[in-house]
Amino acid sequence: MYRSILRQSPSPSRFALLSSRFASTSSKQPTLKERLAVLIPQEIENVKATRAEHGKKSFGPVVVDHLYGGMRGLPALIWDGSVLDADEGIRFRGKTIPECQKLLPKAPGGSEPLPEGLFWLLLTGEVPTPEQVTELSKDWAARAAIPEFVEELLDRCPPTLHPMSQFSLAVTALNHDSAFAKAYSQGISKKDYWGPVFEDSMDLIAKLPNIAGRIYSNVFGKGKLPSIDKAKDYSHNLATLLGFGDNEAFVELMRLYITIHSDHEGGNVSAHTGKLVGSALSDPFLAFGAALNGLAGPLHGLANQEVLVWLRKMQSVIGENASDEAVREYVWSTLKGGQVVPGYGHAVLRKTDPRYMAQREFALKHLPEDSLFKLVNQVYTIVPDVLLEAGKAKNPWPNVDAHSGVLLTHYGLTQMEFYTVLFGVSRAFGVAAQLIWDRALGAPLERPKSYSTASIQKMFANKN
Ligand code: FAM
């Protein structure tokens, strides 16, 4: 049976083999685009073979509750970049977060993976060489400038406009220079879509630090934006634009943060929105702008802001260094007020999110004595029991958002309204990778069927 190169986790020996092949055929290692150009025809054949063999097979029943229940768990999408297991958590192309931390190239002197490597992995299923990652850093730095009219657009936003609204506005406006939109209007053939979508995706990712930095500076009065350093990696430049480039621990945090927030399989609101909008052949800027609007919701990415708001409110009500009993009571009062406990629960996960654990490990290494970190730990020992006792949430354990704000606050990035922007910068990596593959594989317009309640009643009348 046909087996895709993309599904294989490259073993160290295979990786060595690939590297030596590159070395023997050319002194310059292939770029990401060159590598994709090789992989895409193979994957097209792989999908063809899979559909020919399994295309008419049933995937289990669709029940009426799926239609009313937010399609929870309904098998409906294909995305090879990452897969989420309810108990184990996310794997990027088959690799867990600790494996990515170990295998992906690092900055000199750094110990967290460079997100450039994660993007390469998401797109190709292969671990890039340090040289390939450096080339990607350089490529993104060269594409980083944003058009003057987008700068002006951001400068004219009132500081009271939420940073996520400003973010999506600016990203949508980048469509002005979309290579794909231009190529489409000039009659590009379907089989070539992925090329300009790749270029747009690279531009999109590259320009996000300048957009995020400008929003941060405008909204929180941080003054003139520094320039990016073309010799530095993506996370370093993002940190610089936020005013934290001299803090090596913060730069390391950004590398880890972007890596773990990049992708969470295809069905979450932001990833799915990007895919859906892209299926109409909207270019990557329009598709990702839409994804950002989904990420801005409090049940999704805005939860990282909500966690800090909730923790601070709790401290103002029960004081700092409160007893476990006082924290427990506060959690109950949140639930009794008809609100959710932000940062807890998940639509798929049924265990503590490994993204939470990766951030906890980082905190234990870099800020074990931080008082807010101690509060997060205290909350971790209390909330799951309360949620279990309340009996509604299917997953009482913390998700990624329960931890991220504490780390950012520790280094002085205390403006919680900005936190989801950083989530958005990271999520671009997954959405962009998915858009490139969707166009390469000719993914069709998405168009599921909706029903009315009356039609459901009629369909099942007199049937048990
Ligand atoms: N606090 C209180 N109630 C909760 C809860 C929480 N943390 N998590 C779930 N529930 C409730 C939920 O509201 C629902 O109540 P109703 O039956 O009254 O509607 C019930 O438990 C069953 O929900 P579920 O099946 O366990 O979860 P869902 O799949 O419907 O929703 C979440 C998943 C993430 C939206 C939900 O757990 C939640 O609201 N959590 C708090 C917000 C949050 O942290 N979101 C971030 C998720 C994160 F991973 C991300 O996307 N970035």
Boltz pocket constraint, residues with backbone or C-beta under 6 A from the ligand:
constraints:
  - pocket:
      binder: B
      contacts: [[A, 72], [A, 268], [A, 298], [A, 299], [A, 300], [A, 301], [A, 303], [A, 335], [A, 339], [A, 340], [A, 341], [A, 342], [A, 343], [A, 344], [A, 345], [A, 346], [A, 347], [A, 348], [A, 392], [A, 393], [A, 394], [A, 395], [A, 399], [A, 400], [A, 401]]
      max_distance: 6.0
